[in-house]
Amino acid sequence: PGREAVRETLRRPDPAETVALNFKVPAGFKRDFKQAALDYGVTQSALLQELLAEFRARRG
């Protein structure tokens, strides 16, 4: 690959940039998580970010 292709591979995204997060969870959890986002009228991304903030607040 050319130099530019290599540079792009090594580029670190800006912390505010939206990027994909990909990991596996049990099918039932996925269904419940999606339903919870719908129930609360938020995106799945917003729900996950809120849950992480709460987790950090509790753990200190």
Distance bins in CASP14 RR format, pairs under 12 A and 6 or more apart:
PFRMAT RR
TARGET T0000
AUTHOR 0000-0000-0000
RMODE 2
METHOD distances of the structure
MODEL  1
1 7 0 0 0 0 1 0 0 0 0 0 0
1 8 0 0 0 0 1 0 0 0 0 0 0
1 9 1 0 0 1 0 0 0 0 0 0 0
1 10 0 0 0 0 0 1 0 0 0 0 0
2 8 0 0 0 0 1 0 0 0 0 0 0
2 9 0 0 0 0 0 1 0 0 0 0 0
3 9 0 0 0 0 0 1 0 0 0 0 0
3 10 0 0 0 0 0 1 0 0 0 0 0
4 10 0 0 0 0 0 1 0 0 0 0 0
4 11 0 0 0 0 0 1 0 0 0 0 0
5 11 0 0 0 0 0 1 0 0 0 0 0
11 17 0 0 0 0 0 1 0 0 0 0 0
11 19 0 0 0 0 0 1 0 0 0 0 0
12 19 0 0 0 0 0 1 0 0 0 0 0
13 19 1 0 1 0 0 0 0 0 0 0 0
13 20 0 0 0 0 0 1 0 0 0 0 0
18 43 0 0 0 0 0 1 0 0 0 0 0
18 45 1 0 0 1 0 0 0 0 0 0 0
18 46 0 0 0 0 0 1 0 0 0 0 0
18 49 0 0 0 0 0 1 0 0 0 0 0
19 45 0 0 0 0 0 1 0 0 0 0 0
20 45 0 0 0 0 0 1 0 0 0 0 0
21 44 0 0 0 0 0 1 0 0 0 0 0
21 45 0 0 0 0 1 0 0 0 0 0 0
21 48 1 0 0 1 0 0 0 0 0 0 0
21 49 0 0 0 0 0 1 0 0 0 0 0
21 52 0 0 0 0 0 1 0 0 0 0 0
23 29 0 0 0 0 0 1 0 0 0 0 0
23 30 0 0 0 0 0 1 0 0 0 0 0
23 48 0 0 0 0 0 1 0 0 0 0 0
24 30 0 0 0 0 1 0 0 0 0 0 0
25 31 0 0 0 0 1 0 0 0 0 0 0
25 32 0 0 0 0 1 0 0 0 0 0 0
25 33 1 0 0 1 0 0 0 0 0 0 0
25 34 0 0 0 0 0 1 0 0 0 0 0
25 44 0 0 0 0 0 1 0 0 0 0 0
25 48 0 0 0 0 0 1 0 0 0 0 0
26 32 0 0 0 0 1 0 0 0 0 0 0
26 33 0 0 0 0 0 1 0 0 0 0 0
27 33 0 0 0 0 0 1 0 0 0 0 0
27 34 0 0 0 0 0 1 0 0 0 0 0
28 34 0 0 0 0 1 0 0 0 0 0 0
28 35 0 0 0 0 1 0 0 0 0 0 0
28 36 0 0 0 0 0 1 0 0 0 0 0
29 35 0 0 0 0 0 1 0 0 0 0 0
29 36 0 0 0 0 0 1 0 0 0 0 0
30 36 0 0 0 0 0 1 0 0 0 0 0
30 37 0 0 0 0 0 1 0 0 0 0 0
30 44 0 0 0 0 1 0 0 0 0 0 0
31 37 0 0 0 0 0 1 0 0 0 0 0
31 38 0 0 0 0 0 1 0 0 0 0 0
31 44 0 0 0 0 0 1 0 0 0 0 0
32 38 0 0 0 0 0 1 0 0 0 0 0
32 39 0 0 0 0 1 0 0 0 0 0 0
32 44 0 0 0 0 0 1 0 0 0 0 0
32 47 0 0 0 0 0 1 0 0 0 0 0
33 39 0 0 0 0 0 1 0 0 0 0 0
33 40 0 0 0 0 0 1 0 0 0 0 0
33 42 0 0 0 0 0 1 0 0 0 0 0
33 43 0 0 0 0 0 1 0 0 0 0 0
33 44 1 0 0 1 0 0 0 0 0 0 0
33 45 0 0 0 0 0 1 0 0 0 0 0
33 47 1 0 0 1 0 0 0 0 0 0 0
33 48 0 0 0 0 1 0 0 0 0 0 0
33 51 0 0 0 0 1 0 0 0 0 0 0
34 40 0 0 0 0 0 1 0 0 0 0 0
34 41 0 0 0 0 0 1 0 0 0 0 0
34 42 0 0 0 0 0 1 0 0 0 0 0
34 43 0 0 0 0 0 1 0 0 0 0 0
34 44 1 0 0 1 0 0 0 0 0 0 0
34 45 0 0 0 0 0 1 0 0 0 0 0
34 47 0 0 0 0 1 0 0 0 0 0 0
34 48 0 0 0 0 0 1 0 0 0 0 0
35 41 0 0 0 0 0 1 0 0 0 0 0
35 44 0 0 0 0 0 1 0 0 0 0 0
35 47 0 0 0 0 0 1 0 0 0 0 0
36 42 0 0 0 0 1 0 0 0 0 0 0
36 43 0 0 0 0 0 1 0 0 0 0 0
36 44 0 0 0 0 1 0 0 0 0 0 0
36 46 0 0 0 0 0 1 0 0 0 0 0
36 47 1 0 0 1 0 0 0 0 0 0 0
36 48 0 0 0 0 0 1 0 0 0 0 0
36 50 0 0 0 0 0 1 0 0 0 0 0
36 51 0 0 0 0 1 0 0 0 0 0 0
37 43 1 0 0 1 0 0 0 0 0 0 0
37 44 1 0 1 0 0 0 0 0 0 0 0
37 45 0 0 0 0 1 0 0 0 0 0 0
37 46 1 0 0 1 0 0 0 0 0 0 0
37 47 1 0 1 0 0 0 0 0 0 0 0
37 48 0 0 0 0 1 0 0 0 0 0 0
37 49 0 0 0 0 0 1 0 0 0 0 0
37 50 0 0 0 0 0 1 0 0 0 0 0
37 51 0 0 0 0 0 1 0 0 0 0 0
38 44 0 0 0 0 1 0 0 0 0 0 0
38 47 0 0 0 0 1 0 0 0 0 0 0
39 47 0 0 0 0 1 0 0 0 0 0 0
40 46 0 0 0 0 1 0 0 0 0 0 0
40 47 1 0 0 1 0 0 0 0 0 0 0
40 50 0 0 0 0 1 0 0 0 0 0 0
40 51 0 0 0 0 0 1 0 0 0 0 0
41 47 0 0 0 0 1 0 0 0 0 0 0
41 50 0 0 0 0 0 1 0 0 0 0 0
42 48 0 0 0 0 1 0 0 0 0 0 0
42 49 0 0 0 0 1 0 0 0 0 0 0
42 50 1 0 0 1 0 0 0 0 0 0 0
42 51 0 0 0 0 0 1 0 0 0 0 0
43 49 0 0 0 0 1 0 0 0 0 0 0
43 50 0 0 0 0 0 1 0 0 0 0 0
44 50 0 0 0 0 0 1 0 0 0 0 0
44 51 0 0 0 0 0 1 0 0 0 0 0
45 51 0 0 0 0 0 1 0 0 0 0 0
45 52 0 0 0 0 0 1 0 0 0 0 0
46 52 0 0 0 0 0 1 0 0 0 0 0
46 53 0 0 0 0 0 1 0 0 0 0 0
47 53 0 0 0 0 0 1 0 0 0 0 0
47 54 0 0 0 0 0 1 0 0 0 0 0
48 54 0 0 0 0 0 1 0 0 0 0 0
48 55 0 0 0 0 0 1 0 0 0 0 0
49 55 0 0 0 0 0 1 0 0 0 0 0
49 56 0 0 0 0 0 1 0 0 0 0 0
50 56 0 0 0 0 0 1 0 0 0 0 0
50 57 0 0 0 0 0 1 0 0 0 0 0
51 57 0 0 0 0 0 1 0 0 0 0 0
51 58 0 0 0 0 0 1 0 0 0 0 0
52 58 0 0 0 0 0 1 0 0 0 0 0
52 59 0 0 0 0 0 1 0 0 0 0 0
53 59 0 0 0 0 0 1 0 0 0 0 0
53 60 0 0 0 0 0 1 0 0 0 0 0
54 60 0 0 0 0 0 1 0 0 0 0 0
END
